[in-house]
Amino acid sequence: MKKIAILTLLLSFTLVVFGQEEEKKLTRKERRELRKQEEKERSELMAKALTIAIDEKQWVLEANTLAGKRGSSVNVSSSLNFIAVEGDEAFVQLGSNSGMGQNGVGGVSVRGTISKYEVNKNEKKGTYFISLFVNSALGTFDIRLDCNADGQIASATVQGNSSNRVQYRGIIVPVGQSSVYKGSPII
């Protein structure tokens, strides 16, 4: 029994060493091509996941930058600043790492029902334009979102009842892959 265990251990060690030698034999150009191919496959998988998430209304725009009406922008925490769509509900949140706000995370959280949800996909480029209207306790919000094919570049403008608006810039991920923290919404 010990001989079999030792033989198995030696065989697995030999395969690991042989596998490392094979990888070392690749030239720089071959390694670069391999990385490009892996990146392309990853991007295609992300694009498929994004398409499913958008069609099923199960996505989150995690913002890493917010911009105001006049264009001034600030870097923010993506776990506290987001727009989430889950079925017929939308959740819009502004948050800050410092201080406590109405929502418990230094900002404002609004939950509402989606009254209109339109998706336009540019088949040639693979980009999306999403338009939705959200009815909430604070009024109606008009949200317009643009994103690339795999969701790694996304921008959404949220405009309420007044002329003020906020632009969220970040990435779109399916709800299951999101790492946001929802504060207490305004009722």
C-alpha positions in Angstrom: 0.0 0.0 0.0 2.9 2.3 0.9 4.5 1.6 -2.5 1.4 2.6 -4.4 1.1 5.8 -2.4 4.8 6.7 -3.0 4.5 5.8 -6.7 1.4 7.9 -7.1 3.1 10.8 -5.3 6.2 10.5 -7.5 4.1 10.3 -10.7 2.0 13.4 -9.8 5.3 15.3 -8.9 6.8 14.3 -12.3 3.7 15.5 -14.1 3.7 18.8 -12.3 7.4 19.3 -13.2 6.8 18.2 -16.8 3.9 20.6 -17.1 6.0 23.5 -15.8 8.7 22.7 -18.3 6.2 22.7 -21.2 5.0 26.1 -20.1 8.6 27.4 -19.9 9.2 26.2 -23.5 6.6 28.6 -24.8 8.1 31.8 -26.3 7.0 35.2 -25.2 4.9 35.6 -28.3 3.1 32.3 -27.7 2.4 33.2 -24.1 1.0 36.6 -25.2 -1.2 34.9 -27.8 -2.4 32.4 -25.1 -3.2 35.3 -22.7 -5.1 37.1 -25.5 -7.1 34.0 -26.3 -8.0 33.5 -22.6 -9.0 37.1 -22.3 -11.2 36.8 -25.4 -12.9 33.7 -24.1 -13.5 35.4 -20.7 -15.0 38.5 -22.4 -17.3 36.3 -24.5 -18.5 34.5 -21.4 -19.1 37.8 -19.6 -21.1 39.1 -22.6 -23.3 36.1 -22.5 -23.9 36.5 -18.8 -24.7 40.2 -19.3 -27.2 39.4 -22.0 -29.0 36.9 -19.8 -29.0 39.3 -16.8 -30.4 42.2 -18.9 -33.1 40.1 -20.4 -34.1 38.7 -17.1 -33.9 42.1 -15.3 -31.3 40.9 -12.8 -28.4 43.2 -13.0 -26.4 45.8 -10.9 -24.4 48.8 -12.1 -21.7 49.2 -9.6 -20.4 52.8 -9.9 -16.8 53.7 -9.2 -17.4 57.3 -10.3 -20.3 59.7 -9.8 -20.7 62.9 -11.8 -23.1 65.8 -11.1 -25.1 68.0 -13.4 -22.2 70.2 -14.4 -19.8 67.3 -15.0 -17.6 67.4 -11.9 -16.9 63.8 -10.9 -15.7 62.0 -7.8 -14.4 58.5 -7.2 -16.7 56.5 -4.9 -17.0 53.0 -3.4 -18.8 50.7 -5.8 -20.3 48.6 -3.0 -22.2 51.7 -1.7 -23.1 53.5 -5.0 -25.1 51.5 -7.4 -28.3 51.0 -9.5 -29.8 47.5 -9.1 -32.7 46.0 -11.1 -34.3 42.9 -9.7 -37.4 41.9 -11.7 -39.9 44.7 -11.4 -38.1 46.5 -8.7 -35.2 49.0 -8.9 -32.9 50.1 -6.1 -30.9 53.4 -6.5 -28.3 54.2 -3.8 -25.8 57.0 -3.1 -23.5 56.3 -0.2 -20.3 57.4 1.5 -17.7 55.6 3.6 -17.7 58.6 6.0 -20.7 59.5 8.2 -24.2 58.2 8.5 -27.1 59.3 6.3 -30.8 58.6 6.0 -30.0 55.1 4.7 -27.3 54.2 7.3 -24.4 54.3 4.8 -23.9 58.1 4.5 -26.3 58.8 1.7 -29.7 58.1 0.2 -31.3 54.8 -0.9 -34.5 54.6 -3.0 -36.5 51.5 -3.8 -39.2 51.7 -6.5 -41.2 49.8 -9.0 -40.2 49.8 -12.7 -43.1 51.2 -14.8 -41.2 51.1 -18.1 -38.2 48.9 -19.2 -36.8 49.1 -22.7 -33.6 47.5 -24.0 -32.0 48.4 -27.4 -29.1 46.3 -28.4 -26.7 47.3 -31.2 -26.2 43.9 -32.8 -23.2 45.1 -34.8 -21.2 46.5 -31.8 -22.9 44.4 -29.1 -23.6 47.5 -27.0 -26.8 48.2 -25.0 -29.0 51.2 -24.3 -31.4 50.6 -21.5 -34.2 53.1 -20.5 -36.3 52.6 -17.4 -38.8 54.7 -15.4 -39.0 54.0 -11.6 -41.9 55.1 -9.4 -40.8 55.5 -5.8 -41.7 57.3 -2.5 -39.5 60.2 -3.7 -41.3 60.5 -7.1 -40.4 59.2 -10.5 -36.9 58.6 -11.8 -35.8 58.4 -15.4 -32.7 56.2 -15.8 -30.8 56.0 -19.1 -28.0 53.5 -19.3 -25.3 52.7 -21.9 -22.8 49.8 -21.7 -20.4 47.8 -23.9 -20.9 44.2 -24.8 -19.4 42.7 -21.7 -20.5 45.3 -19.2 -17.0 46.5 -18.2 -17.8 50.1 -19.4 -21.2 51.4 -18.3 -22.7 54.8 -17.7 -26.2 55.6 -16.4 -27.9 59.0 -15.9 -30.5 59.2 -13.1 -32.8 62.2 -13.3 -35.7 62.8 -10.8 -38.5 65.2 -10.7 -36.2 68.2 -10.6 -33.5 69.3 -13.1 -30.8 67.7 -11.0 -29.2 64.5 -12.2 -26.4 62.1 -11.2 -24.3 60.1 -13.6 -23.1 56.7 -12.4 -20.0 55.2 -14.2 -18.7 51.7 -13.5 -19.5 48.1 -14.5 -22.6 46.0 -14.9 -22.7 42.6 -13.3 -25.5 40.0 -12.7 -27.2 40.3 -9.3 -25.6 37.0 -8.1 -22.1 38.4 -8.8 -22.7 41.7 -7.2 -21.0 42.8 -3.9 -23.1 45.8 -3.0 -24.4 46.8 0.4 -28.0 48.0 0.4 -28.9 50.7 2.9 -32.3 51.4 4.4 -34.5 52.8 1.6 -36.7 55.9 2.0 -40.3 54.8 2.6 
